[in-house]
Amino acid sequence: FFLFYSYHTVSGGAVLVALVAGEAALEFEKVDPVVTLHRVLGILREYFNCK
């Protein structure tokens, strides 16, 4: 996930998009969405120093 983008102004609600490209995107398609969710939340927690 090389970029996170907030679409709240476009969608009218809380929407956060994580961009994935290249070989990582191909691997991403094979991963269970629940696993992906936990990975993204872990990245965001680390980035914002949350526990």
mmCIF file of the N, C-alpha and C atoms, coordinates in Angstrom:
data_MODEL
# 
_entry.id   MODEL 
# 
loop_
_atom_site.group_PDB 
_atom_site.id 
_atom_site.type_symbol 
_atom_site.label_atom_id 
_atom_site.label_alt_id 
_atom_site.label_comp_id 
_atom_site.label_asym_id 
_atom_site.label_entity_id 
_atom_site.label_seq_id 
_atom_site.pdbx_PDB_ins_code 
_atom_site.Cartn_x 
_atom_site.Cartn_y 
_atom_site.Cartn_z 
_atom_site.occupancy 
_atom_site.B_iso_or_equiv 
_atom_site.pdbx_formal_charge 
_atom_site.auth_seq_id 
_atom_site.auth_comp_id 
_atom_site.auth_asym_id 
_atom_site.auth_atom_id 
_atom_site.pdbx_PDB_model_num 
ATOM 1   N N  . PHE A 1 1  ? 0.864   -1.163  0.000  1.00 0.00 ? 1  PHE A N  1 
ATOM 2   C CA . PHE A 1 1  ? 0.000   0.000   0.000  1.00 0.00 ? 1  PHE A CA 1 
ATOM 3   C C  . PHE A 1 1  ? 0.907   1.220   0.000  1.00 0.00 ? 1  PHE A C  1 
ATOM 4   N N  . PHE A 1 2  ? 1.061   1.823   -1.152 1.00 0.00 ? 2  PHE A N  1 
ATOM 5   C CA . PHE A 1 2  ? 2.030   2.909   -1.249 1.00 0.00 ? 2  PHE A CA 1 
ATOM 6   C C  . PHE A 1 2  ? 1.397   4.288   -1.098 1.00 0.00 ? 2  PHE A C  1 
ATOM 7   N N  . LEU A 1 3  ? 0.061   4.339   -1.114 1.00 0.00 ? 3  LEU A N  1 
ATOM 8   C CA . LEU A 1 3  ? -0.600  5.630   -0.968 1.00 0.00 ? 3  LEU A CA 1 
ATOM 9   C C  . LEU A 1 3  ? -1.995  5.422   -0.401 1.00 0.00 ? 3  LEU A C  1 
ATOM 10  N N  . PHE A 1 4  ? -2.336  6.228   0.568  1.00 0.00 ? 4  PHE A N  1 
ATOM 11  C CA . PHE A 1 4  ? -3.696  6.239   1.110  1.00 0.00 ? 4  PHE A CA 1 
ATOM 12  C C  . PHE A 1 4  ? -4.329  7.559   0.705  1.00 0.00 ? 4  PHE A C  1 
ATOM 13  N N  . TYR A 1 5  ? -5.567  7.491   0.271  1.00 0.00 ? 5  TYR A N  1 
ATOM 14  C CA . TYR A 1 5  ? -6.258  8.691   -0.181 1.00 0.00 ? 5  TYR A CA 1 
ATOM 15  C C  . TYR A 1 5  ? -7.660  8.717   0.406  1.00 0.00 ? 5  TYR A C  1 
ATOM 16  N N  . SER A 1 6  ? -8.058  9.846   0.941  1.00 0.00 ? 6  SER A N  1 
ATOM 17  C CA . SER A 1 6  ? -9.389  10.007  1.513  1.00 0.00 ? 6  SER A CA 1 
ATOM 18  C C  . SER A 1 6  ? -10.362 10.514  0.453  1.00 0.00 ? 6  SER A C  1 
ATOM 19  N N  . TYR A 1 7  ? -11.471 9.813   0.296  1.00 0.00 ? 7  TYR A N  1 
ATOM 20  C CA . TYR A 1 7  ? -12.500 10.195  -0.662 1.00 0.00 ? 7  TYR A CA 1 
ATOM 21  C C  . TYR A 1 7  ? -13.736 10.763  0.022  1.00 0.00 ? 7  TYR A C  1 
ATOM 22  N N  . HIS A 1 8  ? -13.601 11.240  1.245  1.00 0.00 ? 8  HIS A N  1 
ATOM 23  C CA . HIS A 1 8  ? -14.790 11.705  1.979  1.00 0.00 ? 8  HIS A CA 1 
ATOM 24  C C  . HIS A 1 8  ? -15.476 12.880  1.285  1.00 0.00 ? 8  HIS A C  1 
ATOM 25  N N  . THR A 1 9  ? -14.714 13.723  0.621  1.00 0.00 ? 9  THR A N  1 
ATOM 26  C CA . THR A 1 9  ? -15.343 14.870  -0.051 1.00 0.00 ? 9  THR A CA 1 
ATOM 27  C C  . THR A 1 9  ? -16.098 14.441  -1.315 1.00 0.00 ? 9  THR A C  1 
ATOM 28  N N  . VAL A 1 10 ? -15.685 13.348  -1.910 1.00 0.00 ? 10 VAL A N  1 
ATOM 29  C CA . VAL A 1 10 ? -16.322 12.850  -3.124 1.00 0.00 ? 10 VAL A CA 1 
ATOM 30  C C  . VAL A 1 10 ? -17.519 11.956  -2.797 1.00 0.00 ? 10 VAL A C  1 
ATOM 31  N N  . SER A 1 11 ? -17.338 11.107  -1.776 1.00 0.00 ? 11 SER A N  1 
ATOM 32  C CA . SER A 1 11 ? -18.350 10.094  -1.473 1.00 0.00 ? 11 SER A CA 1 
ATOM 33  C C  . SER A 1 11 ? -19.432 10.577  -0.523 1.00 0.00 ? 11 SER A C  1 
ATOM 34  N N  . GLY A 1 12 ? -19.135 11.640  0.225  1.00 0.00 ? 12 GLY A N  1 
ATOM 35  C CA . GLY A 1 12 ? -20.096 12.107  1.216  1.00 0.00 ? 12 GLY A CA 1 
ATOM 36  C C  . GLY A 1 12 ? -20.037 11.323  2.517  1.00 0.00 ? 12 GLY A C  1 
ATOM 37  N N  . GLY A 1 13 ? -19.103 10.399  2.625  1.00 0.00 ? 13 GLY A N  1 
ATOM 38  C CA . GLY A 1 13 ? -18.931 9.602   3.837  1.00 0.00 ? 13 GLY A CA 1 
ATOM 39  C C  . GLY A 1 13 ? -17.457 9.306   4.044  1.00 0.00 ? 13 GLY A C  1 
ATOM 40  N N  . ALA A 1 14 ? -17.186 8.502   5.052  1.00 0.00 ? 14 ALA A N  1 
ATOM 41  C CA . ALA A 1 14 ? -15.805 8.163   5.379  1.00 0.00 ? 14 ALA A CA 1 
ATOM 42  C C  . ALA A 1 14 ? -15.318 7.028   4.477  1.00 0.00 ? 14 ALA A C  1 
ATOM 43  N N  . VAL A 1 15 ? -14.485 7.365   3.482  1.00 0.00 ? 15 VAL A N  1 
ATOM 44  C CA . VAL A 1 15 ? -13.930 6.372   2.566  1.00 0.00 ? 15 VAL A CA 1 
ATOM 45  C C  . VAL A 1 15 ? -12.429 6.609   2.458  1.00 0.00 ? 15 VAL A C  1 
ATOM 46  N N  . LEU A 1 16 ? -11.655 5.580   2.752  1.00 0.00 ? 16 LEU A N  1 
ATOM 47  C CA . LEU A 1 16 ? -10.203 5.654   2.641  1.00 0.00 ? 16 LEU A CA 1 
ATOM 48  C C  . LEU A 1 16 ? -9.769  4.610   1.621  1.00 0.00 ? 16 LEU A C  1 
ATOM 49  N N  . VAL A 1 17 ? -9.002  5.021   0.628  1.00 0.00 ? 17 VAL A N  1 
ATOM 50  C CA . VAL A 1 17 ? -8.549  4.130   -0.441 1.00 0.00 ? 17 VAL A CA 1 
ATOM 51  C C  . VAL A 1 17 ? -7.054  3.896   -0.271 1.00 0.00 ? 17 VAL A C  1 
ATOM 52  N N  . ALA A 1 18 ? -6.649  2.633   -0.361 1.00 0.00 ? 18 ALA A N  1 
ATOM 53  C CA . ALA A 1 18 ? -5.230  2.279   -0.331 1.00 0.00 ? 18 ALA A CA 1 
ATOM 54  C C  . ALA A 1 18 ? -4.843  1.805   -1.717 1.00 0.00 ? 18 ALA A C  1 
ATOM 55  N N  . LEU A 1 19 ? -3.814  2.405   -2.299 1.00 0.00 ? 19 LEU A N  1 
ATOM 56  C CA . LEU A 1 19 ? -3.396  2.041   -3.650 1.00 0.00 ? 19 LEU A CA 1 
ATOM 57  C C  . LEU A 1 19 ? -2.299  0.976   -3.607 1.00 0.00 ? 19 LEU A C  1 
ATOM 58  N N  . VAL A 1 20 ? -2.428  0.016   -4.503 1.00 0.00 ? 20 VAL A N  1 
ATOM 59  C CA . VAL A 1 20 ? -1.471  -1.071  -4.643 1.00 0.00 ? 20 VAL A CA 1 
ATOM 60  C C  . VAL A 1 20 ? -1.184  -1.207  -6.136 1.00 0.00 ? 20 VAL A C  1 
ATOM 61  N N  . ALA A 1 21 ? 0.078   -1.410  -6.503 1.00 0.00 ? 21 ALA A N  1 
ATOM 62  C CA . ALA A 1 21 ? 0.416   -1.496  -7.925 1.00 0.00 ? 21 ALA A CA 1 
ATOM 63  C C  . ALA A 1 21 ? 1.454   -2.585  -8.180 1.00 0.00 ? 21 ALA A C  1 
ATOM 64  N N  . GLY A 1 22 ? 1.609   -2.924  -9.452 1.00 0.00 ? 22 GLY A N  1 
ATOM 65  C CA . GLY A 1 22 ? 2.639   -3.867  -9.873 1.00 0.00 ? 22 GLY A CA 1 
ATOM 66  C C  . GLY A 1 22 ? 2.414   -5.268  -9.358 1.00 0.00 ? 22 GLY A C  1 
ATOM 67  N N  . GLU A 1 23 ? 3.524   -5.962  -9.066 1.00 0.00 ? 23 GLU A N  1 
ATOM 68  C CA . GLU A 1 23 ? 3.433   -7.335  -8.567 1.00 0.00 ? 23 GLU A CA 1 
ATOM 69  C C  . GLU A 1 23 ? 2.698   -7.403  -7.239 1.00 0.00 ? 23 GLU A C  1 
ATOM 70  N N  . ALA A 1 24 ? 2.825   -6.361  -6.431 1.00 0.00 ? 24 ALA A N  1 
ATOM 71  C CA . ALA A 1 24 ? 2.115   -6.331  -5.152 1.00 0.00 ? 24 ALA A CA 1 
ATOM 72  C C  . ALA A 1 24 ? 0.609   -6.395  -5.380 1.00 0.00 ? 24 ALA A C  1 
ATOM 73  N N  . ALA A 1 25 ? 0.124   -5.759  -6.432 1.00 0.00 ? 25 ALA A N  1 
ATOM 74  C CA . ALA A 1 25 ? -1.307  -5.778  -6.742 1.00 0.00 ? 25 ALA A CA 1 
ATOM 75  C C  . ALA A 1 25 ? -1.755  -7.182  -7.141 1.00 0.00 ? 25 ALA A C  1 
ATOM 76  N N  . LEU A 1 26 ? -0.925  -7.882  -7.886 1.00 0.00 ? 26 LEU A N  1 
ATOM 77  C CA . LEU A 1 26 ? -1.259  -9.250  -8.275 1.00 0.00 ? 26 LEU A CA 1 
ATOM 78  C C  . LEU A 1 26 ? -1.349  -10.160 -7.052 1.00 0.00 ? 26 LEU A C  1 
ATOM 79  N N  . GLU A 1 27 ? -0.419  -9.990  -6.121 1.00 0.00 ? 27 GLU A N  1 
ATOM 80  C CA . GLU A 1 27 ? -0.452  -10.775 -4.881 1.00 0.00 ? 27 GLU A CA 1 
ATOM 81  C C  . GLU A 1 27 ? -1.627  -10.358 -4.004 1.00 0.00 ? 27 GLU A C  1 
ATOM 82  N N  . PHE A 1 28 ? -1.921  -9.081  -3.998 1.00 0.00 ? 28 PHE A N  1 
ATOM 83  C CA . PHE A 1 28 ? -3.031  -8.533  -3.208 1.00 0.00 ? 28 PHE A CA 1 
ATOM 84  C C  . PHE A 1 28 ? -4.351  -9.217  -3.564 1.00 0.00 ? 28 PHE A C  1 
ATOM 85  N N  . GLU A 1 29 ? -4.560  -9.502  -4.842 1.00 0.00 ? 29 GLU A N  1 
ATOM 86  C CA . GLU A 1 29 ? -5.803  -10.116 -5.295 1.00 0.00 ? 29 GLU A CA 1 
ATOM 87  C C  . GLU A 1 29 ? -5.998  -11.523 -4.753 1.00 0.00 ? 29 GLU A C  1 
ATOM 88  N N  . LYS A 1 30 ? -4.930  -12.161 -4.317 1.00 0.00 ? 30 LYS A N  1 
ATOM 89  C CA . LYS A 1 30 ? -4.995  -13.532 -3.803 1.00 0.00 ? 30 LYS A CA 1 
ATOM 90  C C  . LYS A 1 30 ? -5.242  -13.599 -2.299 1.00 0.00 ? 30 LYS A C  1 
ATOM 91  N N  . VAL A 1 31 ? -5.143  -12.474 -1.620 1.00 0.00 ? 31 VAL A N  1 
ATOM 92  C CA . VAL A 1 31 ? -5.208  -12.441 -0.159 1.00 0.00 ? 31 VAL A CA 1 
ATOM 93  C C  . VAL A 1 31 ? -6.648  -12.254 0.311  1.00 0.00 ? 31 VAL A C  1 
ATOM 94  N N  . ASP A 1 32 ? -6.987  -12.952 1.383  1.00 0.00 ? 32 ASP A N  1 
ATOM 95  C CA . ASP A 1 32 ? -8.304  -12.835 2.009  1.00 0.00 ? 32 ASP A CA 1 
ATOM 96  C C  . ASP A 1 32 ? -8.535  -11.377 2.423  1.00 0.00 ? 32 ASP A C  1 
ATOM 97  N N  . PRO A 1 33 ? -9.700  -10.807 2.121  1.00 0.00 ? 33 PRO A N  1 
ATOM 98  C CA . PRO A 1 33 ? -9.980  -9.410  2.479  1.00 0.00 ? 33 PRO A CA 1 
ATOM 99  C C  . PRO A 1 33 ? -9.833  -9.111  3.970  1.00 0.00 ? 33 PRO A C  1 
ATOM 100 N N  . VAL A 1 34 ? -10.113 -10.080 4.816  1.00 0.00 ? 34 VAL A N  1 
ATOM 101 C CA . VAL A 1 34 ? -9.959  -9.861  6.264  1.00 0.00 ? 34 VAL A CA 1 
ATOM 102 C C  . VAL A 1 34 ? -8.491  -9.684  6.621  1.00 0.00 ? 34 VAL A C  1 
ATOM 103 N N  . VAL A 1 35 ? -7.638  -10.468 5.999  1.00 0.00 ? 35 VAL A N  1 
ATOM 104 C CA . VAL A 1 35 ? -6.191  -10.338 6.222  1.00 0.00 ? 35 VAL A CA 1 
ATOM 105 C C  . VAL A 1 35 ? -5.719  -8.968  5.745  1.00 0.00 ? 35 VAL A C  1 
ATOM 106 N N  . THR A 1 36 ? -6.201  -8.558  4.589  1.00 0.00 ? 36 THR A N  1 
ATOM 107 C CA . THR A 1 36 ? -5.841  -7.247  4.047  1.00 0.00 ? 36 THR A CA 1 
ATOM 108 C C  . THR A 1 36 ? -6.287  -6.135  4.986  1.00 0.00 ? 36 THR A C  1 
ATOM 109 N N  . LEU A 1 37 ? -7.490  -6.235  5.494  1.00 0.00 ? 37 LEU A N  1 
ATOM 110 C CA . LEU A 1 37 ? -8.004  -5.236  6.434  1.00 0.00 ? 37 LEU A CA 1 
ATOM 111 C C  . LEU A 1 37 ? -7.079  -5.106  7.633  1.00 0.00 ? 37 LEU A C  1 
ATOM 112 N N  . HIS A 1 38 ? -6.669  -6.219  8.212  1.00 0.00 ? 38 HIS A N  1 
ATOM 113 C CA . HIS A 1 38 ? -5.792  -6.170  9.385  1.00 0.00 ? 38 HIS A CA 1 
ATOM 114 C C  . HIS A 1 38 ? -4.415  -5.598  9.043  1.00 0.00 ? 38 HIS A C  1 
ATOM 115 N N  . ARG A 1 39 ? -3.922  -5.891  7.850  1.00 0.00 ? 39 ARG A N  1 
ATOM 116 C CA . ARG A 1 39 ? -2.638  -5.320  7.429  1.00 0.00 ? 39 ARG A CA 1 
ATOM 117 C C  . ARG A 1 39 ? -2.741  -3.804  7.298  1.00 0.00 ? 39 ARG A C  1 
ATOM 118 N N  . VAL A 1 40 ? -3.798  -3.347  6.652  1.00 0.00 ? 40 VAL A N  1 
ATOM 119 C CA . VAL A 1 40 ? -3.984  -1.904  6.466  1.00 0.00 ? 40 VAL A CA 1 
ATOM 120 C C  . VAL A 1 40 ? -4.145  -1.210  7.816  1.00 0.00 ? 40 VAL A C  1 
ATOM 121 N N  . LEU A 1 41 ? -4.954  -1.779  8.684  1.00 0.00 ? 41 LEU A N  1 
ATOM 122 C CA . LEU A 1 41 ? -5.134  -1.167  10.012 1.00 0.00 ? 41 LEU A CA 1 
ATOM 123 C C  . LEU A 1 41 ? -3.820  -1.125  10.778 1.00 0.00 ? 41 LEU A C  1 
ATOM 124 N N  . GLY A 1 42 ? -3.009  -2.169  10.654 1.00 0.00 ? 42 GLY A N  1 
ATOM 125 C CA . GLY A 1 42 ? -1.695  -2.179  11.310 1.00 0.00 ? 42 GLY A CA 1 
ATOM 126 C C  . GLY A 1 42 ? -0.793  -1.083  10.780 1.00 0.00 ? 42 GLY A C  1 
ATOM 127 N N  . ILE A 1 43 ? -0.802  -0.890  9.475  1.00 0.00 ? 43 ILE A N  1 
ATOM 128 C CA . ILE A 1 43 ? 0.004   0.168   8.860  1.00 0.00 ? 43 ILE A CA 1 
ATOM 129 C C  . ILE A 1 43 ? -0.452  1.535   9.353  1.00 0.00 ? 43 ILE A C  1 
ATOM 130 N N  . LEU A 1 44 ? -1.758  1.759   9.357  1.00 0.00 ? 44 LEU A N  1 
ATOM 131 C CA . LEU A 1 44 ? -2.290  3.051   9.800  1.00 0.00 ? 44 LEU A CA 1 
ATOM 132 C C  . LEU A 1 44 ? -2.023  3.296   11.276 1.00 0.00 ? 44 LEU A C  1 
ATOM 133 N N  . ARG A 1 45 ? -2.150  2.251   12.095 1.00 0.00 ? 45 ARG A N  1 
ATOM 134 C CA . ARG A 1 45 ? -1.854  2.403   13.535 1.00 0.00 ? 45 ARG A CA 1 
ATOM 135 C C  . ARG A 1 45 ? -0.396  2.777   13.747 1.00 0.00 ? 45 ARG A C  1 
ATOM 136 N N  . GLU A 1 46 ? 0.492   2.118   13.005 1.00 0.00 ? 46 GLU A N  1 
ATOM 137 C CA . GLU A 1 46 ? 1.915   2.426   13.117 1.00 0.00 ? 46 GLU A CA 1 
ATOM 138 C C  . GLU A 1 46 ? 2.201   3.850   12.643 1.00 0.00 ? 46 GLU A C  1 
ATOM 139 N N  . TYR A 1 47 ? 1.595   4.222   11.535 1.00 0.00 ? 47 TYR A N  1 
ATOM 140 C CA . TYR A 1 47 ? 1.814   5.546   10.970 1.00 0.00 ? 47 TYR A CA 1 
ATOM 141 C C  . TYR A 1 47 ? 1.353   6.655   11.921 1.00 0.00 ? 47 TYR A C  1 
ATOM 142 N N  . PHE A 1 48 ? 0.205   6.438   12.558 1.00 0.00 ? 48 PHE A N  1 
ATOM 143 C CA . PHE A 1 48 ? -0.344  7.451   13.454 1.00 0.00 ? 48 PHE A CA 1 
ATOM 144 C C  . PHE A 1 48 ? -0.024  7.183   14.920 1.00 0.00 ? 48 PHE A C  1 
ATOM 145 N N  . ASN A 1 49 ? 0.901   6.254   15.176 1.00 0.00 ? 49 ASN A N  1 
ATOM 146 C CA . ASN A 1 49 ? 1.358   5.906   16.528 1.00 0.00 ? 49 ASN A CA 1 
ATOM 147 C C  . ASN A 1 49 ? 0.210   5.547   17.449 1.00 0.00 ? 49 ASN A C  1 
ATOM 148 N N  . CYS A 1 50 ? -0.707  4.726   16.965 1.00 0.00 ? 50 CYS A N  1 
ATOM 149 C CA . CYS A 1 50 ? -1.835  4.241   17.762 1.00 0.00 ? 50 CYS A CA 1 
ATOM 150 C C  . CYS A 1 50 ? -1.545  2.812   18.203 1.00 0.00 ? 50 CYS A C  1 
ATOM 151 N N  . LYS A 1 51 ? -2.134  2.433   19.338 1.00 0.00 ? 51 LYS A N  1 
ATOM 152 C CA . LYS A 1 51 ? -1.943  1.050   19.824 1.00 0.00 ? 51 LYS A CA 1 
ATOM 153 C C  . LYS A 1 51 ? -3.189  0.249   19.651 1.00 0.00 ? 51 LYS A C  1 
# 
